[in-house]
Amino acid sequence: PPEARPNEPERVRLKLRAMPLSEAIAELEADSQPFLVYLDEDSGGIQIAIKRADGSMAVIEPVIP
């Protein structure tokens, strides 16, 4: 990995897997991570499933204007 520069956040590269929303939610519920970035199986778009503080789930669907 490249050497970190002072005052810059670490960059992490992810290999995204295509999956349906139900699988993404199940994986997120089984893991201790607060979010999961994945490729939506239907649209092929990048989505982010998140666990909210109250335990509910939400999905962020990024839109490029």
C-alpha positions in Angstrom: 0.0 0.0 0.0 1.2 3.5 -0.7 2.7 5.5 2.2 0.1 7.6 4.1 0.5 11.3 3.9 0.2 13.4 7.0 -3.3 14.9 7.7 -5.0 12.8 5.0 -7.4 9.9 5.6 -6.5 6.4 4.7 -7.8 5.3 1.4 -9.4 1.8 1.2 -10.1 0.0 -2.0 -13.1 -2.3 -2.1 -14.1 -5.0 -4.6 -17.8 -4.7 -4.8 -20.1 -7.7 -5.2 -23.4 -7.6 -7.0 -26.2 -8.7 -4.7 -29.9 -8.1 -4.1 -30.9 -5.7 -1.3 -32.1 -8.6 0.9 -28.7 -10.2 0.8 -26.9 -6.9 1.6 -29.2 -6.4 4.6 -28.7 -9.9 5.8 -24.9 -9.5 5.5 -25.0 -6.2 7.3 -27.1 -7.6 10.2 -24.7 -10.5 10.6 -21.6 -8.2 10.7 -20.5 -5.6 13.3 -19.8 -3.0 10.6 -22.1 0.0 10.5 -22.4 0.0 6.7 -21.9 -2.1 3.5 -21.1 -0.9 0.1 -22.3 -3.1 -2.7 -23.5 -3.3 -6.3 -27.3 -3.5 -6.7 -28.0 -6.7 -8.6 -30.9 -5.2 -10.5 -29.6 -1.7 -11.4 -25.8 -2.4 -11.3 -25.5 0.9 -9.3 -23.4 1.4 -6.2 -25.5 1.4 -3.0 -24.6 1.8 0.7 -26.7 -0.1 3.3 -26.3 1.4 6.7 -27.3 0.5 10.3 -28.8 3.4 12.1 -28.3 4.0 15.8 -31.8 2.9 16.5 -31.1 -0.5 14.8 -33.2 0.3 11.7 -31.6 0.0 8.2 -31.4 2.5 5.4 -30.0 2.4 1.9 -28.1 5.3 0.3 -28.4 5.4 -3.5 -25.8 7.8 -4.8 -26.9 10.0 -7.7 -24.5 11.9 -10.0 -26.2 15.1 -11.2 
